Amino acid sequence: MNRTVQLSLLSLTLFLLVFPLTLGRPGVPFSLKADESAYYLMALSLAHDQDLELKVEDTERIFQEFPFREIRNVILMTDDGWHTTYFGKPFLFPLFAAPFAAAFGTRGLLFFNMALMMGMVWLGTAYLRRFNSDGISALFSSLFFLLSSAFAYVFWIQTEIFNMAAIFLALFLGFEGEQDSAEGGLWRPLVSGAALALAVYNKPFFAALSLPLVFVALRRRQWKRLGAWVSGFLLCLGAAGGLSLALTGHGTSYLGVVRQGATLCQPGVLPIAPIEAPSEATPAAISEALNKASNSPTGNAWTWMFRLPDIVPARLLENIGYFLWGRHTGLFLYMPFAALALVLFLLVGRRSRERWVLLSSLAIVAVYLLIFLYFNWHGGGGFIGNRYFVNLYPAFLFLVTEIRPRWPMALGAALAGLFLSPILFTPLSSLGPEPTLQHHVRSAPFRYFPFEISLRNVPGYHRQPLGSGRGSGRVVVRKDQALIFGDQIWLRAADRVELWLESPAPLDKATFQIRNLAPRNSVSLKMEGERETLEFATGDETRRVTLDLDGPGRTRWHPNGKLYIYRLVVHSESGRIRHWTRHRPPTPCPYFAENPIVQESFPVGAMLTYLGDGAHLDADLYDLRWDRVEVPSEMPPGVVFEATVRLVNRSSHPWPAVGTARVKVSYHWRGEDGEVVDFDGRRTELPHAVGPGESVDLKVEVKAPKTPGSYQLELDPVFEHVAWFSQRNGGDTALSPVEVHRSAPRPPRKAPGRTP
């Protein structure tokens, strides 16, 4: 390698290596994400205690560096009812990173990751020099590794970069077979097998990468080389399992143990109390209880790898599309040089059988994940791009031989700038409303790629049922663009808001109710080929619009059946600020002060309510008969009580019980003089649709007025978002007098004239 190239790579390497060591702590990272807490604690425990057991000292150490909030999602395991608690993640990455953690804390692990990344850049250059000039090799290798989502994982305290380096080293040494015919060269296949074993120990399905390495030896009849490779693989895998057995009593943290995520609330306190009763502390009993509580689709173990596959061709094709060009996970978006490597392979290297086997092994892993983890193949709640498949990204470099033509490298860099610049320039965090690790998909280019609506864990989205009852469907929308209050969706002002409607049945029409708050506003709706624009000249105005649909934008297969997906885009030109109250769930860690109720503001461009296809909105379903009404005659102020009623549908239309526009039973409170003091009461759902002539018995939930006095409770059904029954049927309501005072309530009495 000529000196200019060497100096360029050395300068880049030193710059990037120094960068992690300059980061303040705490600060970046301010807190630990995804599985980082377990891996970092393991590295500290190995460095200071030479064990993998969670002890009080471990909690003290981590809060010294991260003292401002609780430490979440610490994956732990046990086999004795939490009397002894071990860290529940593979230990190899923390083992190698432990010296750096002891010296520099989290900065040390980031330094270790960066060193592995730059090592791949150097070795990638060395590999490409077999076919290309020094300058082109160094440039392509640098662009390949640094302009990809792989670079973002340098700043993750997890196994991704470690696995990449292990796989890269295995392939780098394995594809040098022509140099190893002599016995003296057997160290290369030996190390290659050992390197791949490191990655396979962390993720067993990476074993598919052994196919091209074994094929190289078989094709050239290099039996000693094959034996050395298999020996290195088995010896390293056995050593890893044996060391884990010595440290934890188990060869792996995924089999024969109970695993659970825990929260460290304060220094000096362990997160899980031991189970004292011996009968309740068996692994089977604990595992059953934890699996019920965690609702984990994989059971928190590797057992999912051995189950029969549930292959649904339509679902597999959908996921393949997401895998290649999905906005959160797409291979070509987050790894543009992987696409370029494929093109160069097809143009120049397609006669290489070894590389066809390599490409096949990558496809095997991808399809395996898409079939066995069809709900979670992207890597779970913490990910950038495809967190599982990014481990295999270095393998794409070995599809490349001669780089010809060379100009596509510039195109690859341009695509990386288009899709990856928000990640590469802010690899540690990104600020904004409702921040997530996937903040970058909010930029313009990603809107033209499909949203992976089938995935289980894509943070930053509301997933709200449409109405009540099974079969009502749901709406999916970004949290920074919308707030959802019951059936009403507040859409962000002066923005292009994208929503997806999931329906269990195809829709011919979609009806929406739009409420505008701004003095002047223009609100446009676009849905599957249909567009409508509403012009508002006054504030606080409500309109209804129905869109004729050409068909669903796509369909998808769900375990419960086929779903039809409709994409709605709403754009408003103006809006007004509305205030709302955020209620956070109770904190499990009172050690840290937190206000569970926060007042916030949101710029509302339009208030949207989905009313289904709108076919039943004009139905005359308001004729009813009250067959029974039982209301307590006395109540303390402000209490919630029940009124027992029987209603008969005397109309010629059914009362719908699902969807947004459905019938509920509510009430109004009137004073002794008949004036309304509380018009909009609580709602009680119908248990099912009530057809013409049918009756329904209900316990109507009612909240008494806060001020003592004499009142009249007026029970009144409501066709939500359309009208109160009393507004359409001439006021056929059920009136019952109620005394509100502080004495004990009397038993319910039947309203006069309401009993058959």
Buried (B, 14 or more C-beta within 10 A) or exposed (E): BEEEBBEBBEEBBEEBBEBBEEBEBBEBBBBBBBBBBBBBBBBBBBBBEEBBEBEEEBBEBBBEBBEEBBBBBBBBBBBBBBEBBBBBBBBBBBBBBBBBBBEBBBBBBBBBBBBBBBBBBBBBBBBBBEBBEBBBBBBBBBBBBBBBBBBBBBBBBBBBBBBBBBBBBBBBBBBBBEEBEEEEBBEBBBBBBBBBBBBBBBBBBBBBBBBBBBBBBEEBEBEBBBBBBBBBBEBBBEEBBEBBEEBBEBBBBBEBBBBBBBBBBBBEEBBBEEBEEEEEBBBEBBBEBBBEEBEBEBBBBBEBBEEEEEEBEEBBEBBBBBBBBBBBBBBBBBBBBBBBBBBBBEEBBEEBEBBBBBBEBBEBBBBBBBBBBBBBBBBBBBBBBBBBBBBBBBBBBBBBBEBEEEEBBEEBBEBBEBBBBBBBEEBBBBEEEBBBBBBBBBEEBBEEBBBBBBBBEBBBBBEBBBBBBEEBBBBBBBBBBBBBEEBBBBBBBEBBBBBBBBBBEEBEEBBBBBBBBBEEBBBBBBBBEBEBEBEBEEEEBEEBBBBEBEEBBBEBBEEEEEBBBBBBBBBBBBBBEBEEEEEEEEBEBEBEEEEEEEEEEBBBBBBBBBBBBBEBBEBEBBBBEBBBBBBBEBBBEEEEBBBBBBBBBBBEBBBBBBBBBBBBBBBBBBBEEEEEBBEEBEBBBBEEBBEBEEEBEBEBBBBBBEEBEEBBBBBBBBBBBBEBBBEBBEEBBBBBBBBBEEEEBEEBBEBEEBEE
